[in-house]
Amino acid sequence: MEIKEEVGIIMDQKLRTKFLDRVKNALGRVSDSGFDVKKEQFFTNPELRYRDAMTDSIENAVNLINEFEGNALNQGWNTYKVSDVSRAREVLENILNQIECKSIVCTNEQAVNLMQLDGLLSGRGIDICKMKSDDQINLDPNEKEQYFRSVAKIADVGITGCDFAVAETGTVVVIPKTGVSRLVSLAPPVHVAIVFLGQVVRSLDELFAIRRYQIVSGSKNGYMNLISGPSRSGDIENIMIQGVHGPGDVHLILVEQGLPTE
């Protein structure tokens, strides 16, 4: 390796160190003025960091979902921990009864489909709109987007699963894809998210390590929606108001069993 290349690598590492130190200081964390193993792996071995984060999520699933529950409560989520899918359906039905729901928009994914909304709410006069793939609705892409946008805006409740949840911050992560739109979690005044055991990662560091590997390997979309409690907006007098730019009432159903393999 030429001397110029070696100098370039050293300078890159110094710039990374300074950048990470500034981020740590902004977050109120102590700077260590250097890379630890996990930081270095994030750049040089993303697959290893991905495997470590996923293994931690599985091996420590119970502790992580408990930590997630506590931090979610602090963030303003209404949380309900249940033993299985059957109990999750009961809790969901109670939530919808309490808010006198008349219309629902929901994602088309396994966690939500397990709730069996059509049967659960049969004969109740509640309109249910499920996000559908292109081959399930007879509209061109632009018309379809406008249709779902209009439905989401007038729905009383949006129901989603999650791709990940973050224990450290009480955050639900939704990655838009076929059958899953962030509008479901953003437009209605009430959002219900369903999280299963094994979906919780330890921190944002683990989340970003997983996402980096997924994006590099081409297996997931490149953006995501992070939801940390009800929508909050601050005015010029620094007064916080909930629900102005998103759901003001958010509910979290935590299922103490893993999401079944499809």
C-alpha positions in Angstrom: 0.0 0.0 0.0 1.3 3.4 -0.9 2.0 6.1 1.7 -0.7 8.3 0.3 -3.3 5.6 0.7 -2.2 4.9 4.3 -2.5 8.7 5.1 -5.9 8.8 3.5 -7.2 5.9 5.6 -5.8 7.5 8.8 -7.5 10.8 7.9 -10.8 9.0 7.2 -10.7 7.4 10.6 -9.9 10.7 12.4 -12.8 12.4 10.6 -15.1 9.5 11.6 -13.9 9.7 15.2 -14.5 13.5 15.4 -18.0 13.1 13.9 -18.9 10.3 16.3 -17.6 12.3 19.2 -19.7 15.3 18.2 -22.8 13.1 18.1 -22.0 11.6 21.5 -21.6 15.1 23.0 -24.9 16.2 21.5 -26.6 13.2 23.1 -24.9 13.9 26.5 -22.7 10.8 26.3 -19.0 10.6 27.2 -16.7 10.7 24.2 -14.1 8.0 24.1 -12.1 9.7 21.3 -11.7 6.5 19.3 -13.4 3.5 17.8 -14.6 0.6 19.8 -15.1 -2.8 18.2 -18.7 -2.3 17.4 -18.2 1.1 15.7 -15.3 -0.3 13.6 -17.5 -3.3 12.6 -20.3 -0.9 11.5 -18.0 0.4 8.7 -15.8 -2.6 8.0 -18.0 -5.7 8.7 -21.7 -4.8 8.5 -22.7 -8.4 8.1 -21.1 -9.3 11.5 -22.8 -6.3 13.2 -26.1 -7.4 11.6 -25.7 -11.0 13.0 -24.7 -9.8 16.4 -27.7 -7.4 16.6 -30.2 -10.1 15.5 -28.7 -12.7 17.8 -29.0 -10.3 20.7 -32.6 -9.6 19.8 -33.5 -13.3 19.9 -31.3 -14.5 22.9 -32.5 -11.6 25.1 -36.0 -11.3 23.7 -37.8 -11.4 27.1 -35.6 -8.8 28.8 -35.7 -6.5 25.7 -39.5 -6.6 25.4 -39.8 -5.7 29.1 -37.3 -2.8 28.8 -39.2 -1.7 25.7 -42.5 -1.7 27.6 -41.1 0.6 30.3 -39.6 3.1 27.9 -42.7 3.1 25.7 -44.8 4.0 28.8 -42.4 6.9 29.4 -42.9 8.0 25.8 -46.6 8.2 26.2 -47.7 4.8 24.7 -50.6 3.0 26.2 -49.2 -0.5 26.6 -50.9 -3.9 27.0 -48.8 -7.0 27.4 -50.5 -10.2 26.5 -49.6 -13.9 26.4 -50.7 -14.8 23.0 -52.6 -13.8 19.8 -56.0 -14.7 21.3 -55.5 -12.2 24.1 -54.2 -9.6 21.7 -57.4 -9.8 19.8 -59.4 -9.2 23.0 -57.3 -6.2 23.9 -57.6 -4.8 20.4 -61.4 -5.2 20.6 -61.5 -3.4 23.9 -59.5 -0.5 22.6 -61.8 -0.1 19.6 -64.8 -0.3 21.9 -63.5 2.4 24.2 -62.9 4.9 21.4 -66.2 4.1 19.7 -64.4 3.4 16.4 -66.4 3.5 13.2 -63.6 3.2 10.6 -60.2 1.4 10.5 -57.3 1.5 8.0 -54.8 -1.2 8.5 -51.6 -2.6 7.0 -51.7 -5.9 5.1 -49.0 -7.8 7.0 -48.9 -10.9 9.2 -49.1 -9.3 12.6 -52.3 -7.4 11.7 -53.8 -10.3 9.7 -53.5 -12.5 12.8 -56.0 -10.2 14.5 -58.7 -11.4 12.1 -60.4 -8.1 12.0 -63.2 -9.1 9.7 -64.3 -11.8 12.2 -63.5 -9.8 15.3 -65.7 -6.9 14.2 -68.3 -8.7 12.3 -71.7 -7.1 12.5 -70.4 -4.0 14.3 -70.8 -1.6 11.4 -67.1 -0.7 11.4 -65.6 0.0 8.0 -62.2 -1.8 7.5 -59.8 -0.8 4.8 -56.7 -3.0 4.4 -53.8 -1.8 2.3 -53.6 -3.9 -0.8 -50.9 -4.8 -3.3 -51.1 -3.5 -6.9 -52.7 -6.8 -8.2 -55.4 -6.7 -5.6 -57.0 -3.3 -6.5 -58.1 -2.2 -9.9 -56.5 1.3 -9.9 -53.4 2.8 -11.5 -50.6 3.6 -9.0 -51.4 7.3 -8.8 -55.1 6.7 -8.2 -54.3 4.0 -5.7 -52.1 6.3 -3.7 -54.8 9.0 -3.6 -57.4 6.4 -2.7 -55.5 5.1 0.3 -54.5 8.6 1.4 -58.1 9.7 1.4 -59.2 6.6 3.4 -56.4 7.1 5.9 -57.3 10.7 6.5 -60.9 9.9 7.5 -60.2 6.7 9.4 -60.7 6.7 13.2 -57.9 4.2 13.8 -54.8 3.0 12.1 -53.5 -0.5 12.9 -50.0 -1.7 12.1 -47.5 -4.3 13.0 -43.8 -3.4 13.1 -40.6 -4.4 11.5 -38.6 -3.6 14.7 -39.0 -2.0 18.0 -36.2 -0.3 20.0 -36.0 -1.1 23.7 -33.7 1.9 24.5 -36.1 4.6 23.2 -39.6 2.9 23.2 -39.7 3.3 19.5 -41.8 1.3 16.9 -40.2 1.0 13.5 -42.3 0.7 10.4 -40.7 0.1 7.0 -43.0 1.0 4.1 -43.4 -1.8 1.5 -46.2 -3.6 -0.4 -49.2 -3.6 1.9 -47.6 -1.3 4.4 -47.8 2.5 4.2 -46.7 4.9 6.8 -50.0 6.8 6.3 -51.6 4.1 8.4 -49.5 5.1 11.4 -49.5 8.9 10.7 -52.9 10.0 9.4 -55.6 8.6 11.8 -55.9 10.2 15.2 -55.4 6.8 16.9 -52.6 4.4 16.2 -52.5 0.8 17.4 -49.2 -1.0 16.9 -48.7 -4.8 17.5 -45.2 -6.0 18.6 -44.2 -9.6 19.0 -41.5 -11.2 21.1 -38.2 -11.2 19.2 -38.9 -8.0 17.2 -37.2 -5.7 19.8 -33.6 -4.7 19.3 -31.5 -3.2 22.1 -30.8 0.3 20.9 -30.7 2.6 17.9 -27.2 1.4 17.3 -28.4 -2.1 16.7 -31.3 -0.9 14.5 -29.0 1.2 12.2 -26.5 -1.7 12.0 -29.3 -4.0 10.9 -30.8 -1.5 8.4 -27.4 -0.7 6.9 -26.8 -4.4 6.2 -30.3 -4.8 4.8 -30.0 -1.8 2.5 -26.5 -2.8 1.3 -27.7 -6.3 0.6 -30.7 -4.9 -1.3 -33.3 -6.8 0.9 -35.3 -3.8 2.3 -36.5 -0.3 1.3 -34.1 2.5 2.2 -36.3 4.5 4.5 -38.3 3.9 7.6 -40.8 5.5 10.0 -39.7 5.7 13.7 -42.6 6.2 16.1 -41.8 7.2 19.7 -45.2 7.8 21.3 -47.9 10.3 20.4 -47.3 13.1 17.9 -45.9 16.2 19.8 -45.6 19.7 18.5 -44.2 22.7 20.3 -45.3 26.3 19.7 -43.2 29.5 20.0 -43.8 29.5 23.7 -42.4 26.0 24.0 -45.8 24.5 24.9 -46.1 20.9 23.8 -49.4 19.8 22.1 -50.2 16.2 21.2 -51.9 15.0 18.1 -51.5 18.1 15.8 -49.3 16.5 13.1 -50.1 12.8 13.8 -51.9 10.5 16.2 -52.4 11.9 19.7 -53.6 8.6 21.1 -51.2 5.6 20.6 -51.6 2.0 21.8 -49.1 -0.7 21.9 -50.0 -4.4 22.1 -47.0 -6.5 23.2 -47.4 -10.2 22.5 -45.2 -12.5 24.6 -44.8 -15.1 21.9 -42.8 -15.0 18.6 -44.4 -14.0 15.3 -45.3 -17.4 13.7 -43.3 -18.4 10.6 -45.3 -17.8 7.5 
